Amino acid sequence: MKLRGLRPVGAVAGTVVLALTATACGLGSGLGGKDEKIAIGIKFDQPGLGLRTADGYTGFDVDVATYVAGKLGYSEDDIVWKEAPSAQRENLIKSGDVRFVVATYSINDKRLK
């Protein structure tokens, strides 16, 4: 039996874990601190998941990212949100533009490799 509904959650979690282990780059050491910021990638155009509004950012991915940042020692005020379109996510992580990405990520044959 396939549990299709769990796949996106696993992909989100996998993206976060991969990003945290694959890079020590970003806008700080990752230990948190008064003057440190952390750049996190999310989608800006997905209502309910990651959406930029006039009042800020909202959605499940934003909540997950905020939670993970908190566990790393960052407050909500320390987060710098970066738009992370699907085609650019891996490059954003590799280049150190973001510390990690939290966003839905479909798994296809190419990405599976």
ROLUMKOL-262725 format. One record per residue (C-alpha): residue number from 1; residue in three letters; x, y, z. Coordinates in steps of 0.25 Angstrom, whole numbers, plus 2048, in hexadecimal, padded with zeros to 3 digits. Each point is the difference from the previous one (the first is absolute). Layout:
N
+------+------+-----+-----+-----+
! resi ! resn !  px !  py !  pz !
+------+------+-----+-----+-----+
!  NUM !  Ala !   X !   Y !   Z !
...
+------+------+-----+-----+-----+
//
This chain:
113
+------+------+-----+-----+-----+
! resi ! resn !  px !  py !  pz !
+------+------+-----+-----+-----+
!    1 !  Met ! 800 ! 800 ! 800 !
!    2 !  Lys ! 805 ! 80E ! 7FC !
!    3 !  Leu ! 7FE ! 80B ! 809 !
!    4 !  Arg ! 800 ! 80C ! 7F6 !
!    5 !  Gly ! 7FC ! 80A ! 80A !
!    6 !  Leu ! 80D ! 7FE ! 809 !
!    7 !  Arg ! 809 ! 802 ! 7F4 !
!    8 !  Pro ! 800 ! 810 ! 800 !
!    9 !  Val ! 803 ! 800 ! 80F !
!   10 !  Gly ! 80B ! 7F7 ! 7FF !
!   11 !  Ala ! 806 ! 808 ! 7F4 !
!   12 !  Val ! 7FF ! 80D ! 809 !
!   13 !  Ala ! 807 ! 7F9 ! 80C !
!   14 !  Gly ! 80A ! 7FA ! 7F6 !
!   15 !  Thr ! 803 ! 80E ! 7FA !
!   16 !  Val ! 802 ! 806 ! 80E !
!   17 !  Val ! 809 ! 7F5 ! 805 !
!   18 !  Leu ! 808 ! 800 ! 7F3 !
!   19 !  Ala ! 802 ! 80F ! 800 !
!   20 !  Leu ! 804 ! 800 ! 80F !
!   21 !  Thr ! 80A ! 7F5 ! 7FE !
!   22 !  Ala ! 805 ! 804 ! 7F2 !
!   23 !  Thr ! 804 ! 80E ! 803 !
!   24 !  Ala ! 806 ! 808 ! 80C !
!   25 !  Cys ! 7FE ! 80D ! 7F8 !
!   26 !  Gly ! 7F6 ! 80A ! 801 !
!   27 !  Leu ! 7FF ! 80D ! 808 !
!   28 !  Gly ! 806 ! 7FB ! 80D !
!   29 !  Ser ! 807 ! 7F5 ! 807 !
!   30 !  Gly ! 7F2 ! 7F9 ! 803 !
!   31 !  Leu ! 802 ! 801 ! 80F !
!   32 !  Gly ! 7F7 ! 80C ! 800 !
!   33 !  Gly ! 803 ! 80D ! 807 !
!   34 !  Lys ! 7FC ! 80E ! 802 !
!   35 !  Asp ! 805 ! 806 ! 7F3 !
!   36 !  Glu ! 7FF ! 7F3 ! 7F7 !
!   37 !  Lys ! 7F6 ! 7FE ! 7F6 !
!   38 !  Ile ! 7FC ! 7F3 ! 7F9 !
!   39 !  Ala ! 7FC ! 800 ! 7F1 !
!   40 !  Ile ! 7F5 ! 7F6 ! 7FD !
!   41 !  Gly ! 7FA ! 7FC ! 7F3 !
!   42 !  Ile ! 7F1 ! 7FF ! 7FE !
!   43 !  Lys ! 7F6 ! 801 ! 7F5 !
!   44 !  Phe ! 7F9 ! 80E ! 7FF !
!   45 !  Asp ! 7F4 ! 7FC ! 7F8 !
!   46 !  Gln ! 7FA ! 7F3 ! 806 !
!   47 !  Pro ! 7F4 ! 804 ! 809 !
!   48 !  Gly ! 7FF ! 7F7 ! 80C !
!   49 !  Leu ! 80F ! 7FC ! 7FE !
!   50 !  Gly ! 809 ! 80C ! 7FE !
!   51 !  Leu ! 7FA ! 80D ! 7FC !
!   52 !  Arg ! 805 ! 80E ! 800 !
!   53 !  Thr ! 7F5 ! 80A ! 805 !
!   54 !  Ala ! 800 ! 80F ! 803 !
!   55 !  Asp ! 801 ! 7FC ! 80E !
!   56 !  Gly ! 80C ! 7F6 ! 7FF !
!   57 !  Tyr ! 800 ! 7F1 ! 7FD !
!   58 !  Thr ! 7F6 ! 7F6 ! 803 !
!   59 !  Gly ! 7FE ! 7F1 ! 7FF !
!   60 !  Phe ! 804 ! 7F2 ! 804 !
!   61 !  Asp ! 80E ! 801 ! 7FA !
!   62 !  Val ! 802 ! 80E ! 807 !
!   63 !  Asp ! 7FC ! 7F9 ! 80E !
!   64 !  Val ! 809 ! 7F4 ! 7FE !
!   65 !  Ala ! 80C ! 809 ! 7FC !
!   66 !  Thr ! 7FD ! 809 ! 80C !
!   67 !  Tyr ! 800 ! 7F4 ! 809 !
!   68 !  Val ! 80D ! 7FB ! 7FB !
!   69 !  Ala ! 807 ! 80D ! 801 !
!   70 !  Gly ! 7FB ! 801 ! 80E !
!   71 !  Lys ! 806 ! 7F3 ! 803 !
!   72 !  Leu ! 80D ! 805 ! 7FA !
!   73 !  Gly ! 800 ! 80C ! 809 !
!   74 !  Tyr ! 7FA ! 80B ! 7F7 !
!   75 !  Ser ! 7F3 ! 808 ! 803 !
!   76 !  Glu ! 7F6 ! 804 ! 7F6 !
!   77 !  Asp ! 807 ! 80E ! 7FF !
!   78 !  Asp ! 80D ! 7F9 ! 7FC !
!   79 !  Ile ! 7FA ! 7F9 ! 7F3 !
!   80 !  Val ! 802 ! 806 ! 7F3 !
!   81 !  Trp ! 7F6 ! 7FA ! 7F6 !
!   82 !  Lys ! 805 ! 7FD ! 7F2 !
!   83 !  Glu ! 7F8 ! 7FB ! 7F4 !
!   84 !  Ala ! 804 ! 7F2 ! 7FC !
!   85 !  Pro ! 7F9 ! 7FC ! 7F3 !
!   86 !  Ser ! 801 ! 7F1 ! 7FD !
!   87 !  Ala ! 80B ! 802 ! 7F6 !
!   88 !  Gln ! 809 ! 808 ! 808 !
!   89 !  Arg ! 7FF ! 7F9 ! 80E !
!   90 !  Glu ! 80D ! 7F7 ! 7FF !
!   91 !  Asn ! 808 ! 80C ! 7FB !
!   92 !  Leu ! 7FB ! 809 ! 80B !
!   93 !  Ile ! 805 ! 7F6 ! 80A !
!   94 !  Lys ! 80D ! 7FD ! 7F9 !
!   95 !  Ser ! 803 ! 80E ! 7FE !
!   96 !  Gly ! 7FD ! 803 ! 80F !
!   97 !  Asp ! 7F5 ! 80A ! 7FC !
!   98 !  Val ! 7F7 ! 7F9 ! 80A !
!   99 !  Arg ! 803 ! 7F7 ! 80C !
!  100 !  Phe ! 7F5 ! 7F6 ! 7FC !
!  101 !  Val ! 7F3 ! 800 ! 7F8 !
!  102 !  Val ! 7F3 ! 7FB ! 805 !
!  103 !  Ala ! 7F6 ! 7FE ! 7F4 !
!  104 !  Thr ! 7F8 ! 7F5 ! 7F9 !
!  105 !  Tyr ! 809 ! 7F9 ! 7F7 !
!  106 !  Ser ! 7FB ! 7F5 ! 7F6 !
!  107 !  Ile ! 808 ! 7F4 ! 7FE !
!  108 !  Asn ! 802 ! 7FC ! 7F1 !
!  109 !  Asp ! 809 ! 7F6 ! 7FA !
!  110 !  Lys ! 80B ! 80B ! 7FD !
!  111 !  Arg ! 800 ! 805 ! 80E !
!  112 !  Leu ! 800 ! 7F2 ! 806 !
!  113 !  Lys ! 80D ! 7FE ! 7F9 !
+------+------+-----+-----+-----+
//
